[in-house]
Amino acid sequence: MTPVDLCVLGGGVTGLGLARLAARHGLSVVLVERGDLVSGASSATSHLLHGGLRYLEHGHFALVREALRERAALLRMAPSLAQPVRFLAPVRRSDRVRPWKLRVGLALYDVLAGSGGLSPHAWAGGARAVALEPALSADGLLGCGLYSDAVVDDARLGIAVAEDAAAHGARLMPQAGLVSARPASEPRGGCLLEVRRADGALSQIAARVLVNATGAWSDATRRELLRSLTPGEPDPAPRLAPSRGVHLVYPALTRSHAVISLAADGRAWFVVPFAGRSLVGTTEVVVGSPPPAEAALPTVDEIRYLHAATQRLLPGAGEPRPLAVYSGLRPLLAAEVSGGAASREHAVFDDGAFLSVAGGKYTTFRAIAAEALRHVLARLGRGADRIDDRPVPLPAPAAGEPEPQQAGADAAERQFALRLDDVMRRRTRLWLRDDRGLGVAAQVADGMARRLGWSPERQREERDHYEHLVHTEQDLLARALAAHAPLHDGART
């Protein structure tokens, strides 16, 4: 068996970014993901490419500068998937952050963006702010800071990264579970992995370097790998403190602007315009590491908390009902402060028999990949001082919205989709339709069946599975928003 240079465990945007960069540097690469690509936190973000305005308050200037640099790079790499948007940051009489402090922060944000900056910040008085966005509450409103960040289609950008990795020779294996791992017998070391593919067959992978990039589950993966590769050693201490972030999807709540409001504890509440909808989030609930089985699921209290905040801060939007809810687990480093002060720093750990990547945020996935690749190249005995990570364009999605059957066929053929919900939720925006895409799910499944050889029974199973996901989500929303339901603040730790 010929060993590959690198095996990456984890198909989120971090793992895919590493696979892409390593393949572009001529390494032979295999990536193994137990679910769909970008099916975890990488498709459950606030859909922002941003520096993190709130991180300035905690002095994380280097992180903000790096993230703003990466924002500029990704806007060049994927202009059809990421676009600038103007933000309103309202300040009220009762707020902890005063107008002068916000203005200083926005000025610093512009400076840190450097040559990659977008439209500079400005200030609007209370009346002007309400004129810009009539849904805003005018109660106690002193004014709004205006600044620019970027909105991104997080899932489809991640898939574009995957396509680029494959185009440069990386082998991607979604829906593949790690069965076993043992040290390789060859003199150069490495690992021998056994993986069960999506079709149920077993594959063996010999890898000179193994990288654990499994996000919020990195501690669990580290534990299992170390038990297999270094038996007899005590289980490692956790390095993560994952937190759950929940978002609601509404009909459009604002005219065109995004809105950010800083909570009393430093957390940020966003309204983000995306694909004709408004994404509202987010919560911060530390779930422990490794996360319990149900840790990624949103709760009734979190939905009520976000809905109440929406009604309170955007009363002019009327009484909209959320169309959808989604959530994910952020892989925060345990050393970080929990909640709003968490900085989203990342780290690459040397676990002896393998490397682990933990922490970070979506916006900085390229920088995380570059640091991880330096460690990989050092292990391979290759020069690691010059990483070529120029922001070359990523594969662009087809112009417009393809008809559903073609969308299913294309996703199965070129975008590694193996399940119907992979396409509905992460290769298209069909999940954002009023009916959540149920009206065209059969056509999408038919297109996938033609590429994947599904039987009529398999097509029916896939449709039933997607309908179950949608109906379960709708039932949760209905329970959370039932009339006179008591509201608890389930968004804080």
C-alpha positions in Angstrom: 0.0 0.0 0.0 1.5 3.3 -1.0 1.1 5.8 1.9 -0.3 9.3 1.3 1.5 12.3 2.7 -1.5 13.5 4.7 -4.8 12.2 6.0 -7.2 14.8 7.4 -10.0 13.7 9.8 -12.8 16.1 9.6 -14.6 17.7 6.6 -15.5 21.1 8.1 -14.1 24.3 6.5 -10.9 23.9 8.6 -10.1 20.4 7.4 -11.1 21.2 3.9 -8.9 24.3 3.9 -6.0 22.2 5.0 -6.7 19.5 2.4 -6.9 22.2 -0.3 -3.7 24.0 0.7 -1.7 20.7 1.1 -2.9 19.5 -2.3 -2.0 22.8 -3.9 1.5 22.3 -2.5 1.8 18.9 -4.2 1.1 16.6 -1.2 -1.0 13.5 -1.7 -4.1 14.0 0.5 -7.0 12.0 1.8 -9.8 13.6 3.9 -12.2 11.5 5.9 -15.5 12.9 7.2 -18.1 10.8 9.1 -21.0 12.9 7.9 -21.5 15.3 5.0 -18.9 17.9 4.2 -19.4 21.2 6.2 -22.4 19.6 8.0 -21.4 20.8 11.4 -20.5 24.3 12.6 -19.2 25.3 9.1 -22.8 25.5 7.8 -24.3 26.9 11.1 -22.6 30.2 11.4 -24.0 33.7 11.4 -23.0 33.8 7.7 -20.5 36.6 8.3 -16.9 37.1 7.2 -15.9 39.6 9.8 -13.0 40.7 12.0 -15.1 40.5 15.2 -15.9 44.1 16.3 -16.6 42.9 19.8 -13.2 41.3 20.2 -11.6 44.8 20.2 -13.1 45.4 23.6 -11.1 42.5 25.0 -7.9 43.6 23.4 -7.7 40.8 20.7 -6.2 43.2 18.1 -4.0 40.6 16.3 -7.0 38.3 15.8 -9.1 41.1 14.4 -6.4 42.2 12.0 -5.9 38.7 10.8 -9.6 38.1 10.4 -10.0 41.4 8.4 -7.2 40.4 6.2 -8.9 37.0 5.6 -12.2 38.7 5.0 -10.6 40.7 2.1 -9.0 37.6 0.7 -12.2 35.6 0.7 -14.1 38.4 -0.9 -11.7 38.2 -3.8 -11.7 34.4 -3.9 -15.5 33.9 -3.9 -17.3 37.1 -5.1 -20.4 35.2 -6.0 -20.7 33.7 -2.5 -19.5 36.6 -0.3 -20.5 40.3 -0.6 -20.0 43.4 1.6 -23.0 44.6 3.6 -23.5 47.7 5.7 -24.1 47.3 9.5 -26.0 49.4 11.9 -24.8 49.3 15.5 -27.5 51.1 17.7 -26.5 52.7 21.0 -29.2 53.4 23.6 -29.2 55.4 26.8 -29.2 52.2 28.9 -26.4 50.5 27.0 -23.1 49.6 28.5 -21.2 50.8 25.4 -21.4 54.6 25.0 -21.4 56.4 21.7 -17.8 57.6 22.0 -16.5 54.1 22.8 -18.3 52.7 19.7 -16.9 55.4 17.5 -13.4 54.7 18.7 -13.9 51.0 18.1 -15.2 51.5 14.6 -12.3 53.8 13.8 -9.8 51.2 15.0 -11.7 48.5 13.0 -11.1 50.6 9.8 -7.5 51.0 10.7 -6.9 47.3 11.3 -8.5 46.5 8.0 -5.7 48.4 6.2 -5.8 48.2 2.4 -8.4 45.5 2.5 -10.9 47.8 4.2 -14.5 48.3 2.9 -16.6 51.4 3.2 -15.4 53.4 6.2 -17.5 53.8 9.3 -19.9 56.7 9.9 -22.4 57.8 12.5 -26.2 58.4 12.2 -28.3 60.1 14.8 -31.4 58.4 16.2 -33.8 59.9 13.7 -31.6 59.2 10.7 -31.0 55.6 11.9 -34.7 54.9 12.1 -35.1 56.4 8.7 -32.5 54.0 7.4 -34.2 51.0 9.1 -37.7 51.8 10.3 -38.0 48.4 12.1 -35.5 49.6 14.7 -36.8 50.5 18.1 -36.5 54.3 18.7 -36.8 53.9 22.4 -33.8 55.5 24.0 -31.9 55.4 20.7 -28.9 57.9 20.8 -27.7 56.9 17.3 -26.1 54.2 15.3 -22.6 53.5 14.2 -22.4 52.4 10.5 -19.6 50.1 9.3 -19.0 47.4 6.7 -18.4 43.6 6.9 -19.3 40.8 4.6 -22.1 38.2 4.3 -21.2 34.7 3.1 -23.0 31.6 2.0 -21.0 29.5 4.5 -22.0 26.0 3.3 -21.5 26.7 -0.4 -18.2 28.4 0.2 -17.0 25.4 2.1 -18.1 23.2 -0.8 -16.2 25.4 -3.2 -13.1 24.8 -1.0 -13.7 21.1 -1.3 -14.0 21.3 -5.1 -10.7 23.1 -5.3 -9.1 20.5 -3.1 -10.3 17.7 -5.3 -9.3 19.6 -8.4 -5.7 19.6 -7.1 -5.7 15.9 -6.4 -7.1 15.5 -2.8 -9.4 12.5 -2.3 -12.4 13.4 -0.3 -14.4 10.7 1.6 -17.7 12.0 3.1 -20.0 9.7 5.0 -17.0 7.6 6.0 -16.4 6.5 9.5 -13.0 5.7 11.1 -13.0 2.1 12.2 -9.5 1.6 13.6 -6.0 3.2 13.7 -2.6 1.7 14.4 1.0 2.8 14.0 2.5 2.0 10.6 5.4 -0.4 10.5 7.4 1.5 7.9 10.5 3.2 9.1 9.2 6.7 8.4 6.3 6.2 10.9 2.8 7.4 10.3 -0.5 5.6 10.8 -2.5 2.9 9.2 -6.2 3.7 9.2 -9.2 1.5 8.4 -12.3 3.5 7.2 -15.8 2.3 6.4 -17.0 4.1 3.3 -20.5 5.3 2.5 -21.2 2.1 0.5 -20.3 0.0 3.5 -17.0 -1.3 2.2 -13.7 -1.0 4.1 -10.7 1.0 2.9 -7.2 1.1 4.3 -5.3 4.4 4.3 -1.6 4.6 5.1 -0.7 8.2 6.0 2.7 9.6 6.8 1.0 12.5 8.7 -2.4 12.4 10.4 -4.3 15.6 11.3 -7.3 15.6 13.6 -9.6 18.5 12.5 -12.9 17.3 13.8 -14.0 20.6 15.4 -16.0 20.4 18.5 -15.4 16.6 18.6 -11.6 17.0 18.5 -11.2 15.9 22.1 -13.2 12.7 21.5 -11.1 12.0 18.4 -7.8 12.6 20.2 -8.9 10.2 23.0 -9.7 7.4 20.6 -6.6 7.9 18.4 -4.3 8.0 21.4 -5.9 4.8 22.9 -5.2 3.1 19.5 -1.8 4.6 18.7 -0.3 4.8 22.1 -2.1 2.2 24.2 -1.5 2.3 28.0 -1.2 6.0 28.2 -3.8 7.9 30.3 -6.6 9.6 28.5 -5.7 13.2 27.6 -7.2 16.2 29.3 -9.8 18.1 27.2 -8.5 21.1 25.3 -11.9 22.4 24.2 -14.9 24.1 25.7 -17.4 23.9 22.8 -20.4 26.3 22.8 -23.7 26.0 21.0 -24.8 28.8 18.8 -28.4 28.9 17.7 -29.9 31.0 14.8 -33.4 31.7 13.6 -34.4 32.4 10.0 -37.1 35.0 9.4 -38.6 36.7 6.4 -36.7 39.9 5.7 -36.7 42.1 8.8 -34.7 45.1 7.5 -34.6 47.0 4.3 -30.9 46.2 3.5 -28.7 46.6 6.5 -27.4 44.1 9.0 -27.8 45.0 12.7 -25.5 44.2 15.6 -26.4 44.8 19.2 -24.0 44.2 22.0 -25.6 42.5 25.0 -24.7 43.5 28.6 -22.4 40.5 29.0 -20.4 41.4 25.8 -22.1 38.9 23.5 -23.3 40.1 20.1 -26.8 39.8 18.7 -27.0 39.9 14.9 -29.6 40.4 12.2 -28.0 39.4 8.9 -29.7 39.8 5.5 -29.1 36.6 3.5 -30.9 35.4 0.3 -34.0 37.5 1.0 -34.2 36.3 4.6 -32.9 37.6 7.9 -30.7 35.4 10.0 -30.9 36.2 13.7 -28.4 35.0 16.3 -26.7 33.9 18.3 -26.5 32.1 21.7 -23.5 31.0 23.7 -24.1 27.8 25.8 -21.0 25.8 26.8 -21.8 22.1 26.4 -18.6 20.4 27.7 -16.1 18.3 25.8 -16.6 15.8 24.4 -20.1 17.1 23.7 -23.0 14.9 24.7 -25.0 13.3 21.9 -27.7 16.0 21.8 -25.4 19.0 22.4 -25.8 20.5 19.0 -29.6 20.6 19.0 -31.3 24.0 19.7 -33.5 24.2 22.8 -36.9 25.8 23.3 -35.4 28.4 25.7 -32.8 29.5 23.1 -35.5 29.9 20.4 -37.6 32.0 22.8 -34.7 34.1 23.8 -33.8 35.0 20.2 -37.4 35.6 19.2 -38.0 37.9 22.2 -34.8 39.9 21.4 -35.9 40.2 17.8 -39.3 41.6 18.9 -37.8 43.9 21.4 -35.1 45.4 19.2 -37.0 45.4 15.8 -40.6 46.2 16.8 -41.2 47.8 13.5 -41.0 44.5 11.8 -44.3 43.5 13.2 -44.7 40.0 14.6 -42.9 37.8 12.2 -42.6 34.0 12.8 -39.3 32.3 12.2 -39.2 30.0 9.2 -36.4 27.9 10.4 -33.9 27.3 13.2 -30.3 25.9 13.0 -27.5 25.5 15.4 -23.9 24.3 15.6 -21.1 23.8 18.1 -18.1 26.2 18.1 -14.8 24.5 18.8 -13.6 27.0 21.4 -10.3 26.4 23.2 -10.7 25.6 26.8 -8.2 28.3 27.8 -10.4 31.0 26.4 -12.9 33.0 28.4 -16.4 31.6 27.8 -19.3 33.6 26.4 -18.9 37.0 24.8 -15.3 37.4 25.7 -14.2 34.3 23.8 -11.7 35.4 21.1 -11.9 32.5 18.7 -8.1 31.9 18.8 -6.9 28.6 17.3 -4.0 26.3 18.0 -2.2 23.3 16.4 -1.3 20.6 19.0 1.4 18.0 18.6 -0.2 14.8 19.9 2.8 12.7 19.2 1.4 10.2 16.7 -0.7 12.9 15.0 -1.5 16.6 15.0 -4.7 18.2 16.2 -6.2 21.6 15.1 -8.6 23.3 17.4 -10.3 26.6 17.9 -10.6 29.3 15.4 -13.5 30.9 13.5 -14.9 30.4 10.0 -13.4 33.7 8.6 -9.8 32.6 9.5 -9.9 29.1 8.1 -7.2 29.8 5.6 -4.8 31.1 8.2 -5.5 28.1 10.3 -4.8 25.8 7.3 -1.5 27.6 6.6 -0.3 27.1 10.2 -1.3 23.5 10.2 0.4 22.9 6.9 3.7 24.2 8.3 3.5 21.5 11.0 2.7 18.9 8.4 5.6 19.9 6.1 8.0 19.9 9.1 7.0 16.3 9.9 7.5 15.3 6.3 11.0 16.9 6.4 10.1 19.5 3.8 10.6 23.2 3.8 7.8 24.9 5.7 9.0 28.5 5.6 7.3 29.5 2.4 3.6 28.7 2.2 2.0 29.9 -1.0 -1.5 30.9 0.0 -2.4 33.6 -2.6 -6.1 34.3 -2.8 -6.7 32.6 -6.1 -10.4 32.2 -7.1 -12.4 29.3 -5.9 -14.8 27.3 -8.2 -17.9 29.4 -8.7 -21.4 28.0 -8.4 -23.6 28.0 -11.5 -25.1 31.3 -12.3 -28.7 31.6 -11.1 -30.6 28.9 -9.4 -30.5 25.6 -11.5 -33.8 23.7 -11.8 -34.1 21.2 -8.9 -33.4 18.0 -10.9 -30.2 19.5 -12.4 -29.2 20.8 -9.0 -29.4 17.3 -7.5 -27.5 15.8 -10.4 -24.7 18.4 -10.3 -24.3 18.1 -6.5 -24.0 14.3 -6.7 -21.6 14.4 -9.6 -19.3 17.3 -8.7 -20.0 18.4 -5.1 -19.7 15.1 -3.1 -23.4 15.0 -2.1 -24.6 11.5 -1.0 -27.9 12.4 0.8 -30.9 14.5 -0.3 -30.5 16.8 2.7 -26.9 17.4 1.6 -28.3 19.2 -1.4 -31.3 20.8 0.1 -29.4 22.4 3.0 -25.7 22.7 1.9 -25.5 22.8 -2.0 -28.5 25.0 -2.6 -30.7 27.5 -0.9 -33.8 25.4 -1.3 -34.1 25.1 2.5 -34.9 28.8 2.6 -38.0 28.6 0.6 -41.4 29.1 2.3 -42.1 25.4 2.1 -38.4 24.6 3.0 -38.0 23.0 -0.4 -40.4 20.2 0.2 -42.2 20.9 -3.0 -39.1 20.2 -5.1 -37.4 17.6 -3.0 -38.7 14.7 -5.2 -37.1 16.4 -8.3 -33.8 16.9 -6.5 -33.8 13.2 -5.4 -34.5 12.1 -8.9 -31.5 14.1 -10.2 -29.3 12.5 -7.5 -30.7 9.0 -8.3 -29.6 9.3 -11.9 -26.0 9.9 -10.8 -25.8 7.7 -7.8 -27.9 4.7 -9.0 -30.6 5.0 -6.4 -33.6 2.6 -6.5 -37.1 4.0 -6.2 -37.1 2.8 -2.6 -33.9 4.6 -1.8 -35.4 7.8 -3.3 -38.4 7.5 -1.1 -36.3 6.9 1.9 -34.3 10.1 1.2 -37.5 12.2 0.7 -38.9 10.8 3.9 -35.7 11.6 5.8 -35.7 15.2 4.6 -39.3 15.6 5.4 -38.7 14.3 8.9 -35.9 16.8 9.5 -38.1 19.7 8.4 -41.2 18.6 10.3 -39.1 18.0 13.5 -37.7 21.5 13.2 -41.1 23.0 12.6 -42.5 21.2 15.6 -39.7 22.6 17.8 -40.5 26.1 16.6 -44.2 25.7 17.2 -43.5 24.5 20.8 -41.1 27.3 21.5 -43.4 30.0 20.2 -46.6 28.8 21.7 -48.7 31.6 23.1 -48.0 32.6 26.7 -45.0 30.3 26.9 -42.7 31.4 29.8 -39.4 32.9 28.6 -36.2 31.8 30.3 -32.8 33.1 29.2 -31.4 29.8 27.9 -28.7 31.6 25.9 -26.2 32.2 28.7 -23.9 29.8 30.6 
